[in-house]
Amino acid sequence: MNDFVENCLQILPAKLADYHELARYHYRTEPIIPTTQIYKINAIDKVHDQFPDPIAVIVYRQPIPDIRARTNATKGYFKYRRTQKEMLKLVNKKIQYLARLIVDPRFRKLGLATWLLTDTLERQTVPIVETLTPIDFTNKIFQKAGFKLHYTQAPTWYRKFTDALQATGFEDWNRLLPLTLQNRIDHLEGDQAKWFESQISQFIYHFRHRKNMPPGIDRTAYILTKIPYPQAYLIWLNPRVPRYDEISPKIEVTPTIVSALPVAEQQHSSNKAAAKQ
């Protein structure tokens, strides 16, 4: 860590408004709900006015209910429960999901992402922190902090939609701005337009908070944030707390000794004892 970082910057608890200050620098634009922890890097008081606030931010949220790669990484510990309610309770109790890690572009290459990540991991009290990312270069940051990488396979419904994009002539979707793609969609005609709209509806159905979005630029922009499928699932096991699958030790209870005498004989014995008193 260089002198500037060590002598001028600090990590503090933050608010959602701090994340919004840097949200434009992240490739995903949808709201994060519900958040559980937010931390930021900013300048210490004596130089605070000389730098933006925040300089970097990290956001933790409640975990995604069901991730296929989590099932593989934890050998089905969370997946195979008696009920869905039991699974969700266990997931929320033992996992934090790392939703965003953003550094102001003017302050990159200083190790701030690694510093913010490792510092906030040390504050966690749950057994697992996990994240999903489609961006390869971020994997090194997470792995350096102790995350284990598990590559994931895109589900059938996702591959079906990317196939539909290519079949409609949108092979360059990953290089298109939302407005450009929306203009191309608007120029589709007849059966092709109806078919592609049905493909969009089937795709966006899997994102329950947005599945009823009407056609238009907002929906197209949202879809573009979802098409880069998270090929990497990363999981961090907290070394300072018991493992997620560790069973609490059983408490030894001294058994109560119950007389084997018939009830009538027990009553007779009680009467004799009372008479002696």
C-alpha positions, 0 to 999 in steps of 0.5 A, a space after each residue: 500500500 503506497 503512502 497516499 493510500 495509507 496516510 490519506 484514505 480511510 474505510 468507513 460504513 456508508 449509505 446507499 447514496 454513496 453507492 449511487 455516486 459511483 453507480 454509473 461506473 459499473 456495468 450493471 445499472 439495476 437497483 440493488 435490493 435489499 442491501 445489508 452492508 455498504 462501505 466506502 473509501 474516502 479521504 481523511 478529514 485534513 484532506 477530505 475537500 481535495 478528493 471526491 467522496 466516495 472514492 470507492 464503494 462496496 455493497 453487500 446484499 441478501 443472497 440470491 435464493 438459488 445458484 446452481 454453482 453454489 449447489 456444486 461448491 457446497 455439495 448441495 448443503 443448501 439446496 437439498 432441504 425438506 422445504 423451500 422455506 427451510 432452504 431460504 432461511 438457511 441461505 439468509 442466515 449463512 451467506 452474504 452476497 457481494 453485489 458491487 465493488 466500484 472504484 472511481 476510474 481516476 483512482 484505479 491501479 492503486 490497489 483500492 479494490 483489493 484493500 476495500 474487499 479484504 478489509 470488509 471481508 474481515 468484518 463479516 460474521 457469516 460463514 460464506 460470502 459469494 459473488 457472480 461475475 462475467 468479467 474475467 479480470 475481476 476474478 484475480 482480485 477475488 481470488 487474491 482475497 481468498 475466494 475460490 472460483 467455480 465456472 458456471 454454465 449458462 442455463 438453457 433459457 439464457 442460451 435460447 435468447 442469445 441464439 435468438 439475438 443471433 438469428 435476428 441479426 444482432 450478433 454484435 449485441 455486446 457492442 451495442 448501446 441500448 438506443 442502437 439496439 432499440 432502433 433495430 428492434 423497432 425496425 423488425 416487421 411482421 412475424 419476425 417482430 412478433 417472434 422476437 418479442 416472444 423471445 424477449 418475454 420468455 427471457 425477461 420472465 426469469 427476472 421476476 421484478 422486471 418480467 412485466 416491463 413494457 417494450 421500450 428503451 428501458 427494457 432494452 437497457 435492462 436486458 443488455 445488463 443481463 445478457 453477459 451471463 456470470 460465467 464465474 461464481 466465487 465463494 469465500 469461506 470465513 476462517 473466523 467463524 464455524 464452517 457453514 456445514 459444521 454441526 453444533 456440538 450436542 449438549 450432554 444431558 444427564 437423564 432423569 431416573 424414573 422409578 420402575 415401581 408400579 404406580 401403586 407401590 410408588 404411592 405406598 413408598 411415599 406414604 411410608 416416608 411421610 409416616 416416618 417424618 
